[in-house]
Amino acid sequence: MMHRRTALKAVAAAGAAPLLAPARAQGNVVRVVVPYAPGGSSDRAARIVAEKLGPRLGQTVVVENKPGAGGRVALQQLKGTPAGQDALVIANPATIVVAPLVFKDQTGYDPEKDFQPIAQVTEYEFGIAVGPAVPVKELSHLLAWLRANPEKANFGVPATGSLPHFFALMMGEAARVRAEVVGYRGSGPLMTDLIGGQVPVAVDTLDTLLPQHDAGKLRILASSDAKRSPFAPKVPTCREAGLDLVATGWNAFFAPASMPAERARKIAAAVRDILREEDTRRALHASMVVPVARGAEETAAMLKAYRAQWAPVVQRSGYQP
């Protein structure tokens, strides 16, 4: 029995390994870089797509986690990839939109000059939640409570300079409430303090808040997309709750600018086709993100609109890292 268990563990470990196609020559490897530690939504999306990308391209696809400096380290290292080496990075607004605005020339890369969009693969939204100590059950009641108690208008976010940080500022601005943003070192400590009553309001990604909401430990009052989330259909949108505010985040693949255009188009088409497959969409949906199948041109257009929405918010905030 012990030998059988050991063998099963070995098989499971092999199945979890990030090498996602039969081994080939080193020059025929596609590196998919995740700028964060394993386990997050970016990592899950990268691995779901990479598992199918290898067979489609007839190449070995290797997923590499390179966390550091809020995701900036990975992009700094990847921008100098030689033209003959295939490399992709899965990135989000923090590294592509926000970091260049707040760190300016200190990021070590220019997202528009050093990278080219390949495909957007997911979209996610934010949630506004309160802990059990806050006596409200609707967003309109929360805003009235905050206006009546301005000293309690503290909004906890998982990290300073993160997208939830600036969404909290957008919310305060739209609601005419002076928001004091309290940055945490991750969603875990934020959830602990929200449930414990140390911070009254939290803004985080919806997938982070939902497990505690479903367990009755906190209340999500509104979600940030234009329509209700398929993962929380009973939670109203901000607009439905009386706050004219829409905001979402995303994950998209980018390639170094050095990648030849024809090669980039081939990989982009493969990724887009993978995202159109029903089992891929189911796997992403199970990770509580919305699957998206946008090609390179559509992703570039999305980025342009996204920068136009968020750049004024970041700049008005005066945030300095």
N, C-alpha and C positions, 0 to 999 in steps of 0.2 A: 504493500500500500504506500509506503514512504517513497519507493522508487517511482511509482505512478504519479504521486503528487509532484515530485521534483520534475518529472518529465512534462507534466501539464504546465507547471510554472515556466519552464523553459520555452514551451510553445507559445504561451501567452506573452512572454517577454519579447520573443522574436516577432510576434504579430504586432506589438506596439512600437517596434523600432521605426525610426523615421525614414529608412531607406525604402522607397516606395515603387521600385521597378527592378527587374533583373539587373545584376551588376554588369556594367559596361566599362569601356575605357574612361579614364578620368576626364578627357576632353569632351566627352559626351554626357556630362553631368549637368543638370539644371539645379542650381541652388535656390531654394526658397527661404528667404531670411525673415524671421519674425523678430521685431525689435523688443519683444517683451518675454517674460518668463513663460514656461509652458502652462497651459490650463485656462488662459483667458479667452475672450471671444475672438480676438485676432488670431491666436494660435489655433483654436479649433477650426476656424474658417480656412486657414492656410492648409491645414492637414486634410480636411475634407476635399478640397480642390486638388491638392498635390497627389492624393492617392489615385486620382483618375488622370492626372496630367501626364505622368510617366508613360503609361500604355499608349496614350493618344500621340505623344511625340516620339515614341520609340526610344526613350532615353531614361536614364536613372534620374530620379528626382529626390533630392535630399533636403529635408526641412532642418534649418538651423535656428536656434534661439540665441539671439545676441542682445540681451537687455542692457540698459545703461543710459543714464541722463534722459529719462523719459522717452526713450526710443530714438534719440538723436545719434547715439553712437553707431547704430547699425547703418543709418543712412550716410554718416560720415565715411564709414569704411567701404560701403558699397559703391559710392559715386565714382570711384576710380577703377571700376572693373574693366579689364581690357575687352575690346569689341568681340573677340573670339570666344569669350566665356559667357555662358548663359546664367544670368542671375536675376532674381525677382525679389522684391520686398513687399510685404503686405503692410500698408500704412493706413493711418487714420487722420482725422483733422488735427490732432495734437501735434503731429510731426510735420504735416504738409501745409497747414494753414496757420495754426496758432504760434508754433515755435519761431518761424521766421519773423513774425510781428513783434514778439516780446523779447527775443534774444538778438534780433537784428543781424549784425555781422558775426555773431558768436556761434551760430549753429554749426558752422563748418560745412554747410552745403546750401545750395540754392535749389529749392524743389522744382522751380520752373526751368532752370538751365541744366541741372545735373540729372534730372529724371524725366521720363516720359510715361504718361499713363497707359496702362495696359487694359485693365478692366475693373469696374466696380463690382463687388461680389455680395456685399451685405449692406443693410441699413439697420440702424437701431434708434431707439428713442429714449428720452429721459422721463423720470418720474419725480413728482413733488410729494414728499411724504412727511408725516408728523409722527411723533412718538405718543405713547399712551398718556403722557402728562398734559398734552395740549388738548383743550376741550372743544375741538371742532371736528366736523365730519365732512365738510364741503370746502372747496377752495375759496369760494366767496366768503365763507365764515372765517377762514384763516386770514384772508386779507383784512377783513374788518378787525379781527383780533390783533393783528400786527400793527394796524394803524392806531388802535387804542392802547397798545403796549409797545411803543417803538423801541424801548430798551431790550425787547425780546426778539427783535428782527434779525436773528442770527441764523444764517443758512450754512449748514455743514455740507462740505463737498469732499470727495475722496482724495483730492490733491489740489493744491494751489496751482493756478495756471492751466487747469484742465478744462475740457469743454463744459462739464457741469458747473465749474466756477463761473464761467462767463454766461451760461444759461441762467444761473441764479441772479446775476447782475441784470440780465435782460428781463427777468421776471420782476425784480424790484423796480426797475425803470417803468415797465408797463403797468405795474400796480400802484405806482407812486408811493412806494415804500423804500426807505433808505436801508438797503440790505448790507449787513456786515457779513462778509464771507469768512467762514472758519474752515481752513484747509486741514485735512487729515493725511496721514500716511497710508492711504488705502481705504477700501470700502469696509473692511472688517472693523477697524477701530471706529469708523463713523457709525456703523450700525449699532455697535455696543453703546456709544454715547447717546444716540437717538433713542434707543429703547430704554436706556437708563435715565433719560431726562436731562442729560448734561447739555444737549443742543436740541432746540425745539423743532427745527425743520431741516430736512435733508434733501439735496438734489443729487441724484445718481442715475446711472443707466437703469432702465426698467427691469432688465433681467437680474440685476443685483438686488433690487428692492422686493421683487415678487415673492421669493420664498418666505421672507419674514412677514410680508403682507398676508400671504395665505395662511401662515401660522398664527395670525392674530396679534403679532407683536408690534406692528406698526400699521399705519393707514396710508395708502397711496391715494392722494386726493385728485390727481390729474396726471395725464400723460401728455407728451409734447408734440406728437405727430398731428397731421391734419385730420386723420381719422382714428377711431379707436383701435387699440392694439389687439391683434388676434390672440395675444397671450393674456390679455386682461380686458375682455370685452365689457365688463361691468364698470370699468374705470373711465370716467369721462375725459375728453380731451380738454386742454386748457381753454380752447375756444368755446366748447360746450359749457364749461364752468364759468365763463364770463371774462376770460383773460385772452385778449387777441394776440396769441403768441404761438408760433410753430417753429420747432427746431428738431433736427435729427442729426445723428452721427453716421459714419459709414466706415467700411473697410474696402480698400481697393489695392490691386496689384500695380506696382510701378517697376519699370526696368531702368537701368542706367542709360543716360543719353547716348552712351557709346554703342549700345546695341543697334545693329543695322535695322533700317526701317522694315525691310521684308521679313526679317526674323521676328521683330516685334509684332508685326501683323499676324504672323502664323500662330504665335503663342496667344495673342489676344483672341483670335478666333477659336482656339482650342478651349480657353478658359470660358469664353462666352457660351460655347456649346455645352460644356460641362454644367454650367449654371442653369441651363434649360432642361436638364434631365430631372425627372421627377424624384428619383432617389436622392440626388444631391440636394434638392430643395427640401425634401423631408428631413435630411440630416441637419441642415442648417436651421430649419424651423425647430427641430428638437433642441437646438442650442439657444433658442429664444432670440434669434436674429431673423430679420426678413431677408430672404434671398433676392438678389438683384442680378440681372444679366445685362450689364451695360458694356459695350465695346469701348475701344480707345477714344473715339471721337465723342461719344456720349459722355464718357467719364470726364473728358477735358471740359465739355460744356457744363457738366455738373460742378466741377471745381471752380469755374469762373463765377457761377451764380453763388456758390457757397462762400467764396472769398468776399463777394460783394455784400453778403448778409452779415458775416461775422467780423470782418476787418473793422468796421466802425465801432462795434461793441467792444472789441479788445482795445482799440485805441482810446475810446472815451473813458475806459476804466482806469487808464493810467497805470495799469499793472506793471510792476517791475519784478523780475524773478530774484 
